[in-house]
Amino acid sequence: MIFSAASMTGAYLSASLHQRCIRLETLRRMTEDIASYIRYRELTVYEIVQELSTDNSYRDFDFVCCLSRDLDRHRPFYSQWERAADECRFKGDERNLILSIGNVLGTSDTQGQLAAMELYSAKLDSMIKASDEQYSRKGKLYRSLGVLSGAMLGILML
């Protein structure tokens, strides 16, 4: 029982690192899609959210679901964006970046928004690279430590 609990803890920590990689890659794809909607279709922020919410590739991305669920054109867009980020419990640099994206959308001309999306995509590239490296280094370590600590605790209990 103790062995299983420790092993599962290691697997959970490793999976959380992998989930961060997936979340960052999805966020990067989202910034690229937003840039395309702005550049080629000249959509408003509300129309962009509607497009993202109907795109099946964001079906598992909680942020888009939270944002589109209670979207109201009569309330400030940024406050709704921030609420969705809070509901999805983004932390640290991910939270700061996603809030910055929401702060830029709909507040400047097309070229300004496109330049910002390009900047955020580049920033996400570096975050993805760092996250992948962290997962490569620590993912296996967490799984191994979970198994080994479970075995050690099991032996000590005997």
N, C-alpha and C positions, 0 to 999 in steps of 0.2 A: 504494500500500500504506500509506504513512504517512498520506495523506489519509483513507483509510478507518479506520485505527486511531484517529486523532484525532476523527473524526466519531462513531465508535462510543463513544468515551469520553464525549463530550458527551451523546450519547443515553442512555448508561447512567446518568450523573449525573442527568439530567432524569427518567428513569424511576424512579430510586430515590426522588426527591422525591414522585412520583406514587404510588408504592407505599406510602409513609408515610401519605399521605392516605387511601388505601383501608384500610390497617391500622387507623388510628384510627377510621374510620367503622365498621368491623366490630367493633372493641372497644366502641364506644358502643352499637351494636345488641345486642351480647352483654350489656352491663350492663342494658339495658332488658329483655331476655329473662330474665335472672337474676331481676330484680325481679318480673317477672310470675310466674315459677315459684314464687318465695317467697310472693308475695301471694295468688295464686289457687289454687295447688296444694299449698303448704306442703311442698315437696320438700326432702330433705336435700341436702347439698353433692354427695354421690356421685350421687344421682339427677339433680341439675341437670347435672352433667358428662355423664351418660349421655344426657340429653335434647339437650344441645348437640351431642354427637357424632353423633346420628342426624339432626340438622337439616341439610338439604342446603345451606343458606345459609352454613354454616361449613365446608363440605367443603374449601375452599382456604385456610382459616385454620389455619396450622400449629400454633398454640398449642393449640387444642381437640384436634387429632389427637394431639399429644404428651402432653397431659394424660390423655386417655381411654385411650391405648394401654396404660399400665402402672398404671392406677388400682387401688389396693389398699385396701380398707376397714380393714385392720389396721395401716396406717401413717398417721402424721399427715397430714391433708389439706394443710396449708400447705406441708409439705416437698415434697409431690408437685407442688403448684402452682408452687413456686419452681423445682423441677427442670425443669418444662415451660417456664417463662420463660427459664431458662438455655439449654435446648436450642434455643429459637427465637431466641436472641441478641437479645433486646430490649435497648435501650441507653437511657441517660439518663432523661429524664422519662417515657418510655413504660414502661421497666422499673420505675421507682419506683411508677408508678400501678398497673400490673398486679399488683405484689407487694402493694400496699396493699389492692387488691380481694380478693386471696386471703387476706389476713390478717383481713379482716372477715367473710368468709363462714363461717357456722356458729359464730361465736363470741359472738353476742348474740341477743337476741330478734328476732322478726319485724320489729317497728317499727324497731329499731336497724339491721338489715340493709337495710331499705327506704330509710331515711334516708341511709345510706352510699351505696347505689347511685344515689340521686338526686344526691348530692354529686359522685360520680364521673362521672355523665353530664354534669353542668354543667361539670366540669373538662375532660372530653373535648370538649365543644362549643367551649370556648375554644382547646384544642389543635388541633382540626380547623380552626377559622377561621385560626389562625396558620399552620398547615401549608398550607392552600389559598393563603393570601397569599404564602407563600414559594415555592410551586410556580408561581404566576402570575408572580412577579417573576423567579425564578431559572431556571425550567425552560427557557424560550425562550433565556435568556442562555447556559445551558450548551450547548444544541444549536448555537447560533450560534457560540459560541467554539470548539466542537469543529470545526466546518466551517472556520471562518476560520483557526484554528491549523494545521489539516491542510493547507489551501491554502498558507499561508505556509511551512510546513516543506517542502512539495513544491516550491515555487518556489526556496527556499534550497538544496535538494539538486541542483537543475539546475545 
